[in-house]
Amino acid sequence: MEFLDVNEVLKDIRGKIGEGRRLNLFKTPNLHTWLLYFPPGDVQRMHNHPSDRTYYVVTGRGIMRGPNQKEDLAPGKVIKIPAGEYYEGSNPFDEPMVLLGNSHKPTAEDVAKIGGMRSEIDESTGRKIAYQHGGGRDTGKVIE
């Protein structure tokens, strides 16, 4: 077993993630657990993943959008996002928001279904961009 005090991690989360948003807490071959840090004004644009995800709002407030829905986020809320479903997290408020995320390792079939490890919607064209190796504009390939 391994234990971690999230409250201790939160004391200097900005220093631990630098310019990024994600801080991995546990990463095994089958399960990933991380914190997502959203400074005020931050938006994680519309995207999806090949595996189910859950998020728990640890601190702050924000908004989670799907193609046909919008939900206000506050501490204590839990979000379940099915594999392949598009979503966007944002923080239009004056204080940081931190989410605790979990997912399982996607199967090869899961990855093939959405065309890569992650897909985004290009805001200017509305077209889907698949990331074969997970993140980074240089690996993106327009597929729709």
mmCIF file of the C-alpha atoms, coordinates in Angstrom:
data_MODEL
# 
_entry.id   MODEL 
# 
loop_
_atom_site.group_PDB 
_atom_site.id 
_atom_site.type_symbol 
_atom_site.label_atom_id 
_atom_site.label_alt_id 
_atom_site.label_comp_id 
_atom_site.label_asym_id 
_atom_site.label_entity_id 
_atom_site.label_seq_id 
_atom_site.pdbx_PDB_ins_code 
_atom_site.Cartn_x 
_atom_site.Cartn_y 
_atom_site.Cartn_z 
_atom_site.occupancy 
_atom_site.B_iso_or_equiv 
_atom_site.pdbx_formal_charge 
_atom_site.auth_seq_id 
_atom_site.auth_comp_id 
_atom_site.auth_asym_id 
_atom_site.auth_atom_id 
_atom_site.pdbx_PDB_model_num 
ATOM 1   C CA . MET A 1 1   ? 0.000   0.000  0.000   1.00 0.00 ? 1   MET A CA 1 
ATOM 2   C CA . GLU A 1 2   ? 0.976   3.590  -0.518  1.00 0.00 ? 2   GLU A CA 1 
ATOM 3   C CA . PHE A 1 3   ? -0.499  6.626  1.233   1.00 0.00 ? 3   PHE A CA 1 
ATOM 4   C CA . LEU A 1 4   ? -0.487  10.298 0.317   1.00 0.00 ? 4   LEU A CA 1 
ATOM 5   C CA . ASP A 1 5   ? -1.884  13.340 2.103   1.00 0.00 ? 5   ASP A CA 1 
ATOM 6   C CA . VAL A 1 6   ? -3.516  15.497 -0.588  1.00 0.00 ? 6   VAL A CA 1 
ATOM 7   C CA . ASN A 1 7   ? -3.662  18.459 1.816   1.00 0.00 ? 7   ASN A CA 1 
ATOM 8   C CA . GLU A 1 8   ? 0.145   18.369 2.087   1.00 0.00 ? 8   GLU A CA 1 
ATOM 9   C CA . VAL A 1 9   ? 0.510   18.204 -1.709  1.00 0.00 ? 9   VAL A CA 1 
ATOM 10  C CA . LEU A 1 10  ? -1.825  21.196 -2.083  1.00 0.00 ? 10  LEU A CA 1 
ATOM 11  C CA . LYS A 1 11  ? 0.398   23.406 0.101   1.00 0.00 ? 11  LYS A CA 1 
ATOM 12  C CA . ASP A 1 12  ? 2.850   23.884 -2.787  1.00 0.00 ? 12  ASP A CA 1 
ATOM 13  C CA . ILE A 1 13  ? 1.061   22.415 -5.824  1.00 0.00 ? 13  ILE A CA 1 
ATOM 14  C CA . ARG A 1 14  ? 2.047   25.322 -8.073  1.00 0.00 ? 14  ARG A CA 1 
ATOM 15  C CA . GLY A 1 15  ? 5.726   24.758 -7.287  1.00 0.00 ? 15  GLY A CA 1 
ATOM 16  C CA . LYS A 1 16  ? 5.381   21.040 -7.997  1.00 0.00 ? 16  LYS A CA 1 
ATOM 17  C CA . ILE A 1 17  ? 3.755   21.371 -11.423 1.00 0.00 ? 17  ILE A CA 1 
ATOM 18  C CA . GLY A 1 18  ? 5.569   24.465 -12.738 1.00 0.00 ? 18  GLY A CA 1 
ATOM 19  C CA . GLU A 1 19  ? 3.774   25.785 -15.821 1.00 0.00 ? 19  GLU A CA 1 
ATOM 20  C CA . GLY A 1 20  ? 1.686   22.646 -16.264 1.00 0.00 ? 20  GLY A CA 1 
ATOM 21  C CA . ARG A 1 21  ? -1.729  21.686 -14.966 1.00 0.00 ? 21  ARG A CA 1 
ATOM 22  C CA . ARG A 1 22  ? -1.341  18.003 -13.979 1.00 0.00 ? 22  ARG A CA 1 
ATOM 23  C CA . LEU A 1 23  ? 0.489   16.412 -11.046 1.00 0.00 ? 23  LEU A CA 1 
ATOM 24  C CA . ASN A 1 24  ? 0.561   12.599 -11.053 1.00 0.00 ? 24  ASN A CA 1 
ATOM 25  C CA . LEU A 1 25  ? -0.015  11.096 -7.614  1.00 0.00 ? 25  LEU A CA 1 
ATOM 26  C CA . PHE A 1 26  ? -0.140  7.364  -8.401  1.00 0.00 ? 26  PHE A CA 1 
ATOM 27  C CA . LYS A 1 27  ? 0.534   5.741  -11.750 1.00 0.00 ? 27  LYS A CA 1 
ATOM 28  C CA . THR A 1 28  ? 0.404   1.970  -12.039 1.00 0.00 ? 28  THR A CA 1 
ATOM 29  C CA . PRO A 1 29  ? 0.098   -0.140 -15.175 1.00 0.00 ? 29  PRO A CA 1 
ATOM 30  C CA . ASN A 1 30  ? -3.701  -0.162 -14.738 1.00 0.00 ? 30  ASN A CA 1 
ATOM 31  C CA . LEU A 1 31  ? -4.717  2.902  -12.701 1.00 0.00 ? 31  LEU A CA 1 
ATOM 32  C CA . HIS A 1 32  ? -3.786  6.580  -12.792 1.00 0.00 ? 32  HIS A CA 1 
ATOM 33  C CA . THR A 1 33  ? -4.579  9.158  -10.067 1.00 0.00 ? 33  THR A CA 1 
ATOM 34  C CA . TRP A 1 34  ? -3.605  12.824 -10.394 1.00 0.00 ? 34  TRP A CA 1 
ATOM 35  C CA . LEU A 1 35  ? -4.412  16.391 -9.405  1.00 0.00 ? 35  LEU A CA 1 
ATOM 36  C CA . LEU A 1 36  ? -5.433  18.989 -12.005 1.00 0.00 ? 36  LEU A CA 1 
ATOM 37  C CA . TYR A 1 37  ? -4.670  22.604 -11.123 1.00 0.00 ? 37  TYR A CA 1 
ATOM 38  C CA . PHE A 1 38  ? -6.739  25.353 -12.751 1.00 0.00 ? 38  PHE A CA 1 
ATOM 39  C CA . PRO A 1 39  ? -5.490  28.877 -11.966 1.00 0.00 ? 39  PRO A CA 1 
ATOM 40  C CA . PRO A 1 40  ? -8.033  31.696 -12.280 1.00 0.00 ? 40  PRO A CA 1 
ATOM 41  C CA . GLY A 1 41  ? -9.095  32.159 -15.907 1.00 0.00 ? 41  GLY A CA 1 
ATOM 42  C CA . ASP A 1 42  ? -7.742  28.762 -17.069 1.00 0.00 ? 42  ASP A CA 1 
ATOM 43  C CA . VAL A 1 43  ? -9.590  26.645 -19.663 1.00 0.00 ? 43  VAL A CA 1 
ATOM 44  C CA . GLN A 1 44  ? -8.836  23.051 -20.627 1.00 0.00 ? 44  GLN A CA 1 
ATOM 45  C CA . ARG A 1 45  ? -10.441 23.016 -24.053 1.00 0.00 ? 45  ARG A CA 1 
ATOM 46  C CA . MET A 1 46  ? -12.975 20.477 -25.319 1.00 0.00 ? 46  MET A CA 1 
ATOM 47  C CA . HIS A 1 47  ? -11.340 17.034 -25.552 1.00 0.00 ? 47  HIS A CA 1 
ATOM 48  C CA . ASN A 1 48  ? -11.882 13.351 -24.808 1.00 0.00 ? 48  ASN A CA 1 
ATOM 49  C CA . HIS A 1 49  ? -9.974  10.251 -23.697 1.00 0.00 ? 49  HIS A CA 1 
ATOM 50  C CA . PRO A 1 50  ? -10.243 6.531  -24.524 1.00 0.00 ? 50  PRO A CA 1 
ATOM 51  C CA . SER A 1 51  ? -10.963 5.532  -20.888 1.00 0.00 ? 51  SER A CA 1 
ATOM 52  C CA . ASP A 1 52  ? -13.568 6.461  -18.291 1.00 0.00 ? 52  ASP A CA 1 
ATOM 53  C CA . ARG A 1 53  ? -12.576 9.283  -15.928 1.00 0.00 ? 53  ARG A CA 1 
ATOM 54  C CA . THR A 1 54  ? -13.750 10.553 -12.576 1.00 0.00 ? 54  THR A CA 1 
ATOM 55  C CA . TYR A 1 55  ? -12.955 13.919 -11.036 1.00 0.00 ? 55  TYR A CA 1 
ATOM 56  C CA . TYR A 1 56  ? -13.531 15.129 -7.481  1.00 0.00 ? 56  TYR A CA 1 
ATOM 57  C CA . VAL A 1 57  ? -13.447 18.861 -6.754  1.00 0.00 ? 57  VAL A CA 1 
ATOM 58  C CA . VAL A 1 58  ? -10.931 19.295 -3.922  1.00 0.00 ? 58  VAL A CA 1 
ATOM 59  C CA . THR A 1 59  ? -10.769 23.113 -3.760  1.00 0.00 ? 59  THR A CA 1 
ATOM 60  C CA . GLY A 1 60  ? -12.107 26.135 -5.616  1.00 0.00 ? 60  GLY A CA 1 
ATOM 61  C CA . ARG A 1 61  ? -14.923 26.499 -8.113  1.00 0.00 ? 61  ARG A CA 1 
ATOM 62  C CA . GLY A 1 62  ? -15.194 26.011 -11.854 1.00 0.00 ? 62  GLY A CA 1 
ATOM 63  C CA . ILE A 1 63  ? -17.345 24.857 -14.747 1.00 0.00 ? 63  ILE A CA 1 
ATOM 64  C CA . MET A 1 64  ? -17.468 21.524 -16.588 1.00 0.00 ? 64  MET A CA 1 
ATOM 65  C CA . ARG A 1 65  ? -19.051 21.540 -20.036 1.00 0.00 ? 65  ARG A CA 1 
ATOM 66  C CA . GLY A 1 66  ? -20.067 18.718 -22.325 1.00 0.00 ? 66  GLY A CA 1 
ATOM 67  C CA . PRO A 1 67  ? -21.484 18.996 -25.833 1.00 0.00 ? 67  PRO A CA 1 
ATOM 68  C CA . ASN A 1 68  ? -25.010 19.511 -24.450 1.00 0.00 ? 68  ASN A CA 1 
ATOM 69  C CA . GLN A 1 69  ? -24.577 20.365 -20.795 1.00 0.00 ? 69  GLN A CA 1 
ATOM 70  C CA . LYS A 1 70  ? -22.908 22.671 -18.290 1.00 0.00 ? 70  LYS A CA 1 
ATOM 71  C CA . GLU A 1 71  ? -22.363 22.092 -14.581 1.00 0.00 ? 71  GLU A CA 1 
ATOM 72  C CA . ASP A 1 72  ? -21.018 24.418 -11.901 1.00 0.00 ? 72  ASP A CA 1 
ATOM 73  C CA . LEU A 1 73  ? -18.258 22.814 -9.847  1.00 0.00 ? 73  LEU A CA 1 
ATOM 74  C CA . ALA A 1 74  ? -17.611 23.283 -6.128  1.00 0.00 ? 74  ALA A CA 1 
ATOM 75  C CA . PRO A 1 75  ? -15.758 21.312 -3.436  1.00 0.00 ? 75  PRO A CA 1 
ATOM 76  C CA . GLY A 1 76  ? -17.285 17.898 -2.861  1.00 0.00 ? 76  GLY A CA 1 
ATOM 77  C CA . LYS A 1 77  ? -18.746 17.429 -6.360  1.00 0.00 ? 77  LYS A CA 1 
ATOM 78  C CA . VAL A 1 78  ? -17.851 14.260 -8.268  1.00 0.00 ? 78  VAL A CA 1 
ATOM 79  C CA . ILE A 1 79  ? -17.900 14.043 -12.076 1.00 0.00 ? 79  ILE A CA 1 
ATOM 80  C CA . LYS A 1 80  ? -17.997 10.833 -14.143 1.00 0.00 ? 80  LYS A CA 1 
ATOM 81  C CA . ILE A 1 81  ? -16.984 11.125 -17.811 1.00 0.00 ? 81  ILE A CA 1 
ATOM 82  C CA . PRO A 1 82  ? -17.443 8.046  -20.003 1.00 0.00 ? 82  PRO A CA 1 
ATOM 83  C CA . ALA A 1 83  ? -14.722 7.032  -22.463 1.00 0.00 ? 83  ALA A CA 1 
ATOM 84  C CA . GLY A 1 84  ? -14.908 8.990  -25.724 1.00 0.00 ? 84  GLY A CA 1 
ATOM 85  C CA . GLU A 1 85  ? -17.201 11.740 -24.344 1.00 0.00 ? 85  GLU A CA 1 
ATOM 86  C CA . TYR A 1 86  ? -16.024 15.304 -25.004 1.00 0.00 ? 86  TYR A CA 1 
ATOM 87  C CA . TYR A 1 87  ? -15.692 17.715 -22.089 1.00 0.00 ? 87  TYR A CA 1 
ATOM 88  C CA . GLU A 1 88  ? -14.091 21.031 -21.137 1.00 0.00 ? 88  GLU A CA 1 
ATOM 89  C CA . GLY A 1 89  ? -13.056 22.201 -17.673 1.00 0.00 ? 89  GLY A CA 1 
ATOM 90  C CA . SER A 1 90  ? -12.615 25.878 -16.840 1.00 0.00 ? 90  SER A CA 1 
ATOM 91  C CA . ASN A 1 91  ? -12.101 28.252 -13.943 1.00 0.00 ? 91  ASN A CA 1 
ATOM 92  C CA . PRO A 1 92  ? -13.593 31.704 -14.580 1.00 0.00 ? 92  PRO A CA 1 
ATOM 93  C CA . PHE A 1 93  ? -13.280 32.589 -10.878 1.00 0.00 ? 93  PHE A CA 1 
ATOM 94  C CA . ASP A 1 94  ? -10.687 34.486 -8.811  1.00 0.00 ? 94  ASP A CA 1 
ATOM 95  C CA . GLU A 1 95  ? -9.186  31.555 -6.902  1.00 0.00 ? 95  GLU A CA 1 
ATOM 96  C CA . PRO A 1 96  ? -7.538  28.318 -8.101  1.00 0.00 ? 96  PRO A CA 1 
ATOM 97  C CA . MET A 1 97  ? -9.527  25.123 -8.546  1.00 0.00 ? 97  MET A CA 1 
ATOM 98  C CA . VAL A 1 98  ? -8.013  21.664 -7.967  1.00 0.00 ? 98  VAL A CA 1 
ATOM 99  C CA . LEU A 1 99  ? -9.572  18.404 -9.167  1.00 0.00 ? 99  LEU A CA 1 
ATOM 100 C CA . LEU A 1 100 ? -8.575  14.875 -8.133  1.00 0.00 ? 100 LEU A CA 1 
ATOM 101 C CA . GLY A 1 101 ? -8.735  12.638 -11.229 1.00 0.00 ? 101 GLY A CA 1 
ATOM 102 C CA . ASN A 1 102 ? -8.754  8.865  -11.757 1.00 0.00 ? 102 ASN A CA 1 
ATOM 103 C CA . SER A 1 103 ? -8.772  6.639  -14.822 1.00 0.00 ? 103 SER A CA 1 
ATOM 104 C CA . HIS A 1 104 ? -7.872  3.135  -15.827 1.00 0.00 ? 104 HIS A CA 1 
ATOM 105 C CA . LYS A 1 105 ? -5.429  2.220  -18.574 1.00 0.00 ? 105 LYS A CA 1 
ATOM 106 C CA . PRO A 1 106 ? -7.303  2.160  -21.892 1.00 0.00 ? 106 PRO A CA 1 
ATOM 107 C CA . THR A 1 107 ? -7.233  -1.004 -23.961 1.00 0.00 ? 107 THR A CA 1 
ATOM 108 C CA . ALA A 1 108 ? -5.958  -0.982 -27.552 1.00 0.00 ? 108 ALA A CA 1 
ATOM 109 C CA . GLU A 1 109 ? -9.598  -1.227 -28.679 1.00 0.00 ? 109 GLU A CA 1 
ATOM 110 C CA . ASP A 1 110 ? -10.489 1.853  -26.585 1.00 0.00 ? 110 ASP A CA 1 
ATOM 111 C CA . VAL A 1 111 ? -7.682  3.876  -28.203 1.00 0.00 ? 111 VAL A CA 1 
ATOM 112 C CA . ALA A 1 112 ? -8.632  2.729  -31.707 1.00 0.00 ? 112 ALA A CA 1 
ATOM 113 C CA . LYS A 1 113 ? -12.271 3.750  -31.119 1.00 0.00 ? 113 LYS A CA 1 
ATOM 114 C CA . ILE A 1 114 ? -11.415 7.445  -30.671 1.00 0.00 ? 114 ILE A CA 1 
ATOM 115 C CA . GLY A 1 115 ? -8.442  7.463  -33.038 1.00 0.00 ? 115 GLY A CA 1 
ATOM 116 C CA . GLY A 1 116 ? -5.680  8.105  -30.460 1.00 0.00 ? 116 GLY A CA 1 
ATOM 117 C CA . MET A 1 117 ? -4.886  8.607  -26.813 1.00 0.00 ? 117 MET A CA 1 
ATOM 118 C CA . ARG A 1 118 ? -6.823  11.877 -26.729 1.00 0.00 ? 118 ARG A CA 1 
ATOM 119 C CA . SER A 1 119 ? -8.774  14.029 -29.147 1.00 0.00 ? 119 SER A CA 1 
ATOM 120 C CA . GLU A 1 120 ? -9.547  17.748 -29.108 1.00 0.00 ? 120 GLU A CA 1 
ATOM 121 C CA . ILE A 1 121 ? -11.997 19.901 -30.980 1.00 0.00 ? 121 ILE A CA 1 
ATOM 122 C CA . ASP A 1 122 ? -10.246 22.701 -32.899 1.00 0.00 ? 122 ASP A CA 1 
ATOM 123 C CA . GLU A 1 123 ? -12.162 25.828 -31.876 1.00 0.00 ? 123 GLU A CA 1 
ATOM 124 C CA . SER A 1 124 ? -11.495 27.659 -35.153 1.00 0.00 ? 124 SER A CA 1 
ATOM 125 C CA . THR A 1 125 ? -12.646 24.872 -37.484 1.00 0.00 ? 125 THR A CA 1 
ATOM 126 C CA . GLY A 1 126 ? -14.748 22.567 -35.279 1.00 0.00 ? 126 GLY A CA 1 
ATOM 127 C CA . ARG A 1 127 ? -12.716 19.619 -36.582 1.00 0.00 ? 127 ARG A CA 1 
ATOM 128 C CA . LYS A 1 128 ? -11.408 16.779 -34.424 1.00 0.00 ? 128 LYS A CA 1 
ATOM 129 C CA . ILE A 1 129 ? -7.645  16.466 -33.819 1.00 0.00 ? 129 ILE A CA 1 
ATOM 130 C CA . ALA A 1 130 ? -6.418  13.053 -32.586 1.00 0.00 ? 130 ALA A CA 1 
ATOM 131 C CA . TYR A 1 131 ? -3.233  12.749 -30.532 1.00 0.00 ? 131 TYR A CA 1 
ATOM 132 C CA . GLN A 1 132 ? -1.640  9.395  -31.232 1.00 0.00 ? 132 GLN A CA 1 
ATOM 133 C CA . HIS A 1 133 ? 0.861   9.662  -28.385 1.00 0.00 ? 133 HIS A CA 1 
ATOM 134 C CA . GLY A 1 134 ? -1.072  11.844 -25.970 1.00 0.00 ? 134 GLY A CA 1 
ATOM 135 C CA . GLY A 1 135 ? -0.687  15.607 -26.101 1.00 0.00 ? 135 GLY A CA 1 
ATOM 136 C CA . GLY A 1 136 ? 1.530   18.055 -27.910 1.00 0.00 ? 136 GLY A CA 1 
ATOM 137 C CA . ARG A 1 137 ? 0.473   19.923 -31.021 1.00 0.00 ? 137 ARG A CA 1 
ATOM 138 C CA . ASP A 1 138 ? 3.225   18.265 -33.061 1.00 0.00 ? 138 ASP A CA 1 
ATOM 139 C CA . THR A 1 139 ? 1.548   14.850 -32.725 1.00 0.00 ? 139 THR A CA 1 
ATOM 140 C CA . GLY A 1 140 ? -1.941  16.047 -33.630 1.00 0.00 ? 140 GLY A CA 1 
ATOM 141 C CA . LYS A 1 141 ? -3.576  14.820 -36.806 1.00 0.00 ? 141 LYS A CA 1 
ATOM 142 C CA . VAL A 1 142 ? -6.895  16.196 -38.109 1.00 0.00 ? 142 VAL A CA 1 
ATOM 143 C CA . ILE A 1 143 ? -9.197  13.215 -38.620 1.00 0.00 ? 143 ILE A CA 1 
ATOM 144 C CA . GLU A 1 144 ? -12.660 14.723 -39.106 1.00 0.00 ? 144 GLU A CA 1 
# 
